[in-house]
Structures are given as C-alpha cells and as structure tokens.
Amino acid sequence: MIVRLRLKFVVVSMTLVTLVLLGVFCFFRVTVQTAMEVTGQAVLERVLHQPSTATTFSVQDGSVQLPYFTVSLFSSGDGYTAYVTGGTYDDLENTPVLTEIVSQCLAQEETNGTLPDYNLRYLKENTGFVEQIAFVDVSTLQAALDTTTVTVLQGGIVALLGLLALSCWLSSWVVRPVERAWQQQRQFLADASHELKTPLTVILSNAQLLDTLDLPDPAPRWVEHIHYESQRMKSLVEQMLTLARTDQMRTVAMSQVALWEVVTDSVLSFEPVAFEAGKPIDETIAPDVEVMGDGGKLRQMVSILLDNAIKYGAVGCPIVVTLSKTEKVAKLVVANQGNEIPPAQLKHLFERFYRADQSRGSQVGFGLGLSIADSIAKEHKATLKAESDETSTRFICTIPLKK
C-alpha cells in the first residue's frame, strides 16, 4: 500500500509539473514565432520603402543580415516580365527559380505570406504602374527558432528528470507518517491476535472439561454455547494473525510447486464436506502444471476458494474446479451456482471484513478468507478476480508458470 501511495504521489506531482512546463513551452514557442513573424514583416516593409536600411534586424546586442531581393513585374502581352530590382542575390535574374518563385507568389491571394518550398516570406505592393514584391529568406529566423526550441526542450527534459528525482525523495518524506501508522496498525493486529490465542485456548480447554462433567440442565447448553463461540473467536484470531503475518512478510520463499497436485489434494480434502452439503465437486485438472511459490500458502488459497464455494453455492448444484495452462500462466477457476453478486458488491469481495450478505446468503463468516486468498495471490505475483452472473459465481486465479 505504501509503495502504491508513493507511486501515486510521484505520478500526480510529475503530471502537474509536466503540464505546467508544457504550457510554458507552448507559450514560449508561440511568442517567439509571433515575434519572428513580426520581425520578418517589418524587414519586408523596409525592403520596399527603405532599401538602404533593410538588410539587417536587431538581435539582442547585435544584428543579423537577412538575404533578400525585390522584384518588379511589368505586363508584357499575355503575361508579365519580372526584373530583380535589388537585394543580396546576384544570380536570380532570368532563371527558372525566379519564375517559379514569382508564380507561386502570384498564385496566392494574400498580399503577404510564406513560400515554404523556398523558406521565403513575401510582401506584395501594387503602385498602379508596377507591382513590386519583396522576398526575405526566413531560414535564418526558422533555424534560430528551431535551435532555441531544441535548447528549451533539452532544458525541460533535464528539469523533469531532476524533478522526478526530487519527487521520489519527497514521496518518501510525505508518506512517512502514513507508513508509520500503517506499521503500527499491522504490529497491533499481530500482537493482539497473538495475545488473544492464549486465553481462548484456556477457555476452550475449560469448556471441554466442563462438557465431560455430569452437570444439571441447562448447564450443558451453556457450556456448548461457550465452546461454540470460543471456536468462532479462535478462528477469527487465527485469520487475523494470518493477515498480519502476510502484511509483514516482504517476500515468499519460492520453490517449484506442482500446482495440479496441490489442487487435487485440496479437492480430495473437501469432497466429504461438499458431499454432505449436497454440493458435489466436479473437477477438471490438467496434469504437469508447475509454478514457483510456497506450496503451503497455495494450498491455503485453494482451500479458501473451495470453502467459499461450498458455503455460498446452491444446494444440489456442483462446485466446478478447473485447472488449465497456457504457454505462460496457469489458470485456476472455482465456480459455484447461486445468486448473482451485483457489480457494486463484487468489487469489494476481497476487502477485509466485507460480506455481501444479500447476494451470498446467510452463511456465517468473518469476511477475511477472500482477503487472505488475495494476499497470497499477490505474494506469488498472481491475479485473483471474481466474476458473477446468472449462471454462476467464479473466482479466477492466474499464476505465472515455472520458467
């Protein structure tokens, strides 16, 4: 839980920071792009009206010269004749390139715009006698914008990596009180469960001793009630202690386990109980299904699923147990017929002390069994999920096969 909480903190903080940096970058890009367009437009106007001062524009403490040229168009029969009237280009006069540039410019209705094929920005002006067009090479401006963009992106990536490291460190500091409280809660649960086992054992022993004595009525019934409730209390304490140990255990001692044998043995153990309850077990178990894990804990998980199916299955309907495998995983399905569990309750089945009474009958239980089974599945890097519809309720466990 603590790891997930830290991960959520890092994800949320990094998402917010990334969005802020992305917004700043977009604003910077648009602002610089607009400024360069304004600069290019200003240079074009100076080219047309003040040629002698139009070859440079200011950049911080210096100036940059933009290649430019101006063209005058004169009507000639069915077409026009273009003359280069000034600029920094010496080899454009009477060339196919000039003809293509002018043609693309005239094909556009706007008086000013760009020619992406040639990295040129143009401005057209018609004086009545002659049409003049000024062209400025904006490749320098675009290169400056691209270089600045790459620099800003690199700086942003470095900043994000630094913020990621800082977020990871801060997440540990932020969740430290929660982690401390969680550890204290787990320790309390383990200690309380352990301490309760001794008095419960004494109570059960005395109840059994009283049961052997010839006591007048209604004393035997009282002793029976004491014995019954003590057994229930002992079962609850043992389940709480199992959960506490599961929470405190970081890793599982892994070894090769024949899962098909574990499932077969568990089914054989529960067959008398299921037969007595009128819910026979119908198993289909694939052989040679082997996984890495703790055989005892896997047996406990299968037993919990079988016990749950027998408790809440419909009388007269079989409990279906299926074990199969694919190339990478083993799939265990324990299904029982009965009332459908609504989706709103289905997602809470693996929570501690949760019991969906309305959908699962009036069976006695503490709501800890499925939580223990889910914890065991997580320890084995497996997934345990529940499905329910009108036909059956199914618990499906997917475990990685032994590599």
C-alpha positions as CSV (number, residue, x, y, z in Angstrom):
1,M,0.0,0.0,0.0
2,I,2.8,2.4,0.9
3,V,4.5,1.8,-2.4
4,R,1.3,2.5,-4.3
5,L,0.8,5.6,-2.3
6,R,4.3,6.9,-3.1
7,L,3.9,6.0,-6.8
8,K,0.6,7.9,-6.9
9,F,2.2,10.9,-5.3
10,V,5.1,10.9,-7.9
11,V,2.6,10.4,-10.8
12,V,0.4,13.2,-9.7
13,S,3.2,15.7,-9.0
14,M,5.1,14.9,-12.2
15,T,1.9,15.1,-14.2
16,L,1.2,18.6,-12.8
17,V,4.7,19.7,-13.3
18,T,4.8,18.4,-16.9
19,L,1.6,20.1,-17.8
20,V,2.9,23.4,-16.4
21,L,6.2,23.1,-18.3
22,L,4.4,22.1,-21.4
23,G,2.2,25.2,-21.1
24,V,5.2,27.4,-20.6
25,F,7.0,25.8,-23.6
26,C,3.9,26.3,-25.9
27,F,3.6,29.9,-24.7
28,F,7.3,30.5,-25.4
29,R,7.1,28.9,-28.8
30,V,4.1,30.9,-29.9
31,T,5.5,34.1,-28.5
32,V,8.9,33.7,-30.3
33,Q,7.2,32.5,-33.5
34,T,4.9,35.6,-33.4
35,A,7.9,37.9,-32.7
36,M,9.9,36.5,-35.6
37,E,6.9,36.9,-38.0
38,V,6.6,40.5,-36.9
39,T,10.3,41.0,-37.4
40,G,10.1,39.4,-40.9
41,Q,7.2,41.6,-41.8
42,A,9.0,44.7,-40.6
43,V,12.0,43.8,-42.7
44,L,9.8,43.3,-45.8
45,E,8.3,46.7,-45.4
46,R,11.7,48.3,-45.0
47,V,12.9,46.4,-48.1
48,L,10.1,48.0,-50.2
49,H,10.3,51.5,-48.8
50,Q,13.8,51.9,-47.3
51,P,16.1,49.6,-49.2
52,S,19.3,51.1,-47.8
53,T,18.4,50.2,-44.3
54,A,16.5,47.0,-44.8
55,T,19.2,44.3,-44.8
56,T,19.5,43.9,-41.0
57,F,17.4,43.4,-37.9
58,S,18.4,43.6,-34.3
59,V,19.0,40.5,-32.2
60,Q,19.8,41.4,-28.5
61,D,23.1,43.2,-28.6
62,G,23.9,42.7,-32.3
63,S,22.3,42.4,-35.7
64,V,21.7,39.7,-38.3
65,Q,21.6,40.2,-42.0
66,L,18.7,38.6,-43.9
67,P,19.2,37.7,-47.5
68,Y,16.5,39.4,-49.6
69,F,15.6,40.6,-53.0
70,T,12.9,42.7,-54.7
71,V,11.1,42.0,-57.9
72,S,9.2,44.4,-60.2
73,L,6.5,43.0,-62.5
74,F,5.7,44.6,-65.9
75,S,2.9,43.5,-68.1
76,S,4.1,42.0,-71.4
77,G,1.3,40.8,-73.8
78,D,-0.5,37.8,-72.2
79,G,1.9,37.6,-69.2
80,Y,4.4,39.6,-67.3
81,T,8.1,40.2,-67.1
82,A,9.9,40.0,-63.8
83,Y,13.0,42.1,-63.0
84,V,15.1,41.8,-59.9
85,T,15.5,45.4,-58.8
86,G,17.6,44.9,-55.7
87,G,18.8,42.7,-52.9
88,T,21.6,40.4,-51.9
89,Y,21.1,37.7,-54.6
90,D,23.3,38.1,-57.7
91,D,22.2,35.0,-59.8
92,L,18.4,35.1,-59.9
93,E,17.8,37.3,-63.0
94,N,16.2,35.4,-65.8
95,T,16.3,32.0,-64.1
96,P,13.6,29.2,-63.8
97,V,13.9,29.5,-60.0
98,L,12.8,33.2,-60.1
99,T,10.0,32.3,-62.4
100,E,8.8,29.6,-60.1
101,I,9.1,31.8,-57.0
102,V,7.1,34.6,-58.6
103,S,4.5,32.2,-59.9
104,Q,3.9,30.7,-56.5
105,C,3.7,34.1,-55.0
106,L,1.1,35.4,-57.6
107,A,-0.9,32.2,-57.1
108,Q,-1.6,33.2,-53.5
109,E,-4.3,35.9,-53.0
110,E,-2.8,37.2,-49.8
111,T,-0.6,40.3,-50.0
112,N,1.8,38.8,-47.6
113,G,2.7,35.2,-46.7
114,T,5.3,32.5,-47.0
115,L,6.6,30.1,-49.6
116,P,7.7,27.1,-47.6
117,D,9.4,25.4,-50.5
118,Y,12.0,28.2,-50.6
119,N,11.9,29.4,-47.0
120,L,10.8,32.8,-48.2
121,R,8.5,35.4,-46.8
122,Y,6.9,37.8,-49.3
123,L,5.1,41.1,-49.4
124,K,3.3,42.4,-52.5
125,E,2.5,46.0,-53.2
126,N,0.8,47.4,-56.3
127,T,1.6,51.1,-57.0
128,G,-0.8,51.3,-60.1
129,F,2.1,51.4,-62.6
130,V,4.0,48.4,-61.4
131,E,3.7,45.6,-58.9
132,Q,6.5,45.2,-56.5
133,I,7.3,42.1,-54.5
134,A,9.8,41.9,-51.7
135,F,11.2,38.5,-50.6
136,V,13.2,37.8,-47.5
137,D,14.9,34.5,-46.7
138,V,13.5,33.4,-43.3
139,S,15.6,30.3,-43.0
140,T,17.8,32.1,-40.5
141,L,14.9,33.0,-38.4
142,Q,13.5,29.4,-38.6
143,A,16.9,28.0,-37.7
144,A,17.1,30.3,-34.8
145,L,13.7,29.2,-33.6
146,D,14.4,25.5,-34.1
147,T,17.7,25.9,-32.2
148,T,16.0,27.7,-29.4
149,T,13.2,25.1,-29.3
150,V,15.7,22.2,-29.0
151,T,17.6,24.0,-26.3
152,V,14.4,24.7,-24.3
153,L,13.3,21.0,-24.8
154,Q,16.6,19.7,-23.6
155,G,16.5,22.0,-20.6
156,G,12.9,20.9,-19.9
157,I,13.9,17.2,-20.0
158,V,16.8,17.8,-17.6
159,A,14.4,19.7,-15.3
160,L,11.8,16.9,-15.4
161,L,14.5,14.3,-14.6
162,G,15.6,16.5,-11.7
163,L,12.0,17.0,-10.5
164,L,11.4,13.2,-10.8
165,A,14.3,12.5,-8.5
166,L,13.1,15.2,-6.1
167,S,9.5,13.9,-6.2
168,C,10.7,10.4,-5.4
169,W,12.6,11.7,-2.4
170,L,9.7,13.9,-1.3
171,S,7.3,11.0,-1.7
172,S,9.2,9.1,1.0
173,W,9.1,12.1,3.3
174,V,5.4,12.8,2.6
175,V,4.1,9.2,3.3
176,R,6.4,8.6,6.2
177,P,3.6,9.4,8.8
178,V,1.2,7.1,6.9
179,E,3.8,4.4,6.7
180,R,4.5,4.7,10.5
181,A,0.8,4.5,11.3
182,W,0.3,1.5,8.9
183,Q,3.2,-0.3,10.5
184,Q,1.8,0.4,14.0
185,Q,-1.6,-0.9,12.9
186,R,-0.1,-4.1,11.5
187,Q,2.0,-4.6,14.6
188,F,-1.0,-4.1,16.8
189,L,-3.0,-6.6,14.8
190,A,-0.3,-9.2,15.0
191,D,0.3,-8.6,18.8
192,A,-3.4,-8.6,19.6
193,S,-4.0,-11.7,17.7
194,H,-1.1,-13.5,19.3
195,E,-2.1,-12.4,22.8
196,L,-5.7,-13.5,22.3
197,K,-4.8,-17.0,21.4
198,T,-3.7,-18.0,24.9
199,P,-6.9,-17.0,26.8
200,L,-9.0,-18.5,24.0
201,T,-7.1,-21.8,24.4
202,V,-7.7,-21.8,28.1
203,I,-11.4,-21.1,27.6
204,L,-11.8,-23.9,25.1
205,S,-9.9,-26.3,27.4
206,N,-12.1,-25.5,30.4
207,A,-15.3,-25.7,28.2
208,Q,-14.2,-29.2,27.0
209,L,-13.5,-30.2,30.6
210,L,-16.9,-28.9,31.8
211,D,-18.5,-30.8,28.9
212,T,-17.2,-34.1,30.4
213,L,-18.9,-33.5,33.8
214,D,-22.4,-34.5,34.6
215,L,-24.0,-31.1,35.0
216,P,-27.7,-30.5,35.6
217,D,-29.7,-28.7,32.9
218,P,-29.4,-26.1,31.5
219,A,-25.6,-26.0,32.2
220,P,-24.6,-28.3,29.3
221,R,-26.3,-26.0,26.9
222,W,-24.4,-23.0,28.3
223,V,-21.1,-25.0,28.1
224,E,-22.0,-25.8,24.4
225,H,-22.5,-22.1,23.7
226,I,-19.2,-21.2,25.3
227,H,-17.4,-23.9,23.3
228,Y,-19.1,-22.8,20.0
229,E,-18.4,-19.1,20.4
230,S,-14.9,-19.7,21.6
231,Q,-14.2,-21.8,18.5
232,R,-15.5,-18.9,16.3
233,M,-13.4,-16.4,18.2
234,K,-10.3,-18.7,17.8
235,S,-11.0,-18.9,14.0
236,L,-11.2,-15.1,13.8
237,V,-8.0,-14.6,15.7
238,E,-6.1,-17.2,13.6
239,Q,-7.3,-15.5,10.4
240,M,-6.3,-12.0,11.7
241,L,-2.9,-13.4,12.7
242,T,-2.5,-14.9,9.1
243,L,-3.3,-11.5,7.6
244,A,-0.9,-9.8,9.9
245,R,1.9,-12.2,9.0
246,T,1.1,-11.7,5.3
247,D,1.3,-7.9,5.6
248,Q,4.7,-8.1,7.4
249,M,6.2,-10.6,5.0
250,R,8.1,-8.9,2.2
251,T,8.9,-11.9,0.1
252,V,7.9,-15.6,-0.3
253,A,10.4,-18.4,-0.2
254,M,9.9,-19.6,-3.7
255,S,10.3,-23.3,-4.8
256,Q,9.0,-25.5,-7.5
257,V,5.4,-26.5,-6.7
258,A,3.2,-29.0,-8.6
259,L,0.1,-26.9,-8.6
260,W,-2.0,-29.7,-10.1
261,E,-1.2,-31.9,-7.1
262,V,-2.0,-29.1,-4.7
263,V,-5.4,-28.6,-6.3
264,T,-6.1,-32.3,-6.4
265,D,-5.2,-32.8,-2.8
266,S,-7.4,-29.8,-1.8
267,V,-10.4,-31.2,-3.7
268,L,-10.0,-34.6,-2.1
269,S,-9.9,-33.0,1.3
270,F,-13.1,-31.0,0.7
271,E,-15.1,-33.7,-1.1
272,P,-16.7,-35.2,2.1
273,V,-17.7,-31.7,3.2
274,A,-19.1,-30.9,-0.2
275,F,-21.0,-34.2,-0.4
276,E,-22.5,-33.7,3.0
277,A,-23.6,-30.2,2.0
278,G,-25.3,-31.6,-1.2
279,K,-22.8,-29.8,-3.5
280,P,-20.6,-32.3,-5.2
281,I,-17.2,-31.2,-6.7
282,D,-16.7,-31.6,-10.4
283,E,-13.0,-31.1,-11.2
284,T,-11.1,-30.9,-14.4
285,I,-7.4,-30.7,-13.6
286,A,-4.6,-30.5,-16.2
287,P,-1.5,-32.6,-15.3
288,D,2.0,-31.3,-15.0
289,V,1.1,-27.7,-14.1
290,E,4.0,-26.4,-12.1
291,V,4.6,-22.9,-10.7
292,M,7.1,-21.2,-8.4
293,G,5.8,-20.4,-4.9
294,D,5.0,-21.6,-1.4
295,G,3.1,-24.9,-1.6
296,G,1.6,-24.4,1.8
297,K,0.2,-21.0,1.0
298,L,-1.1,-22.0,-2.4
299,R,-2.9,-24.9,-0.7
300,Q,-4.4,-22.4,1.8
301,M,-5.6,-20.2,-1.1
302,V,-7.2,-23.1,-2.9
303,S,-8.9,-24.3,0.3
304,I,-10.3,-20.8,0.9
305,L,-11.8,-20.7,-2.6
306,L,-13.3,-24.2,-2.2
307,D,-14.7,-23.4,1.3
308,N,-16.2,-20.2,0.0
309,A,-17.8,-22.0,-3.0
310,I,-19.3,-24.7,-0.7
311,K,-20.6,-22.2,1.8
312,Y,-22.4,-20.0,-0.8
313,G,-23.2,-22.4,-3.6
314,A,-26.8,-23.5,-4.3
315,V,-27.8,-26.9,-2.7
316,G,-27.9,-29.6,-5.3
317,C,-25.6,-27.8,-7.7
318,P,-22.0,-28.9,-8.3
319,I,-18.9,-27.0,-7.4
320,V,-16.8,-26.8,-10.6
321,V,-13.0,-26.7,-10.3
322,T,-10.9,-26.2,-13.4
323,L,-7.1,-26.0,-13.7
324,S,-5.6,-25.3,-17.1
325,K,-2.5,-23.7,-18.5
326,T,-1.2,-21.7,-21.5
327,E,2.3,-21.0,-22.6
328,K,3.0,-18.6,-19.7
329,V,0.3,-18.9,-17.0
330,A,-1.7,-21.4,-15.1
331,K,-5.4,-20.7,-14.7
332,L,-7.5,-21.9,-11.7
333,V,-11.2,-21.4,-11.7
334,V,-13.5,-22.3,-8.8
335,A,-17.2,-21.8,-9.7
336,N,-20.5,-22.3,-7.9
337,Q,-24.1,-21.7,-8.8
338,G,-26.2,-19.4,-6.7
339,N,-27.5,-15.9,-6.5
340,E,-25.7,-13.4,-8.8
341,I,-23.5,-10.9,-7.0
342,P,-24.2,-7.3,-8.1
343,P,-21.2,-5.5,-9.7
344,A,-21.3,-2.9,-6.9
345,Q,-20.6,-5.6,-4.3
346,L,-18.4,-7.7,-6.5
347,K,-15.5,-5.2,-6.4
348,H,-15.5,-5.3,-2.6
349,L,-15.3,-9.0,-2.1
350,F,-11.6,-9.0,-1.4
351,E,-11.8,-6.3,1.2
352,R,-11.3,-7.3,4.8
353,F,-14.4,-8.0,6.9
354,Y,-16.6,-7.4,3.8
355,R,-19.6,-9.7,3.4
356,A,-22.1,-9.3,0.6
357,D,-24.9,-10.8,2.8
358,Q,-27.8,-10.1,0.4
359,S,-26.2,-11.8,-2.6
360,R,-24.4,-14.6,-0.8
361,G,-26.9,-15.9,1.6
362,S,-26.8,-16.0,5.4
363,Q,-23.8,-18.2,5.9
364,V,-21.6,-17.4,9.0
365,G,-18.2,-15.9,8.2
366,F,-15.9,-13.1,9.1
367,G,-15.1,-11.7,5.6
368,L,-11.4,-12.4,5.9
369,G,-11.0,-15.6,3.8
370,L,-11.0,-14.0,0.4
371,S,-8.8,-11.2,1.7
372,I,-6.2,-13.8,2.8
373,A,-6.5,-15.6,-0.6
374,D,-6.0,-12.3,-2.4
375,S,-2.9,-11.5,-0.3
376,I,-1.4,-15.0,-1.1
377,A,-2.1,-14.4,-4.8
378,K,-0.3,-11.1,-4.7
379,E,2.7,-12.7,-2.9
380,H,3.0,-15.1,-5.9
381,K,2.7,-12.3,-8.5
382,A,-0.7,-13.8,-9.4
383,T,-4.0,-12.2,-10.0
384,L,-7.3,-13.2,-8.3
385,K,-10.5,-11.8,-9.5
386,A,-14.2,-12.6,-9.1
387,E,-16.9,-12.8,-11.8
388,S,-20.6,-13.3,-11.3
389,D,-23.7,-13.6,-13.5
390,E,-27.0,-15.5,-13.6
391,T,-25.2,-18.8,-14.3
392,S,-22.5,-18.9,-11.7
393,T,-20.0,-17.1,-9.5
394,R,-16.4,-17.7,-10.5
395,F,-13.1,-17.0,-8.7
396,I,-10.3,-17.0,-11.3
397,C,-6.6,-17.1,-10.2
398,T,-3.9,-16.7,-12.9
399,I,-0.4,-17.7,-11.8
400,P,2.8,-17.5,-13.8
401,L,4.2,-20.9,-14.8
402,K,7.6,-22.1,-13.7
403,K,10.2,-20.8,-16.2
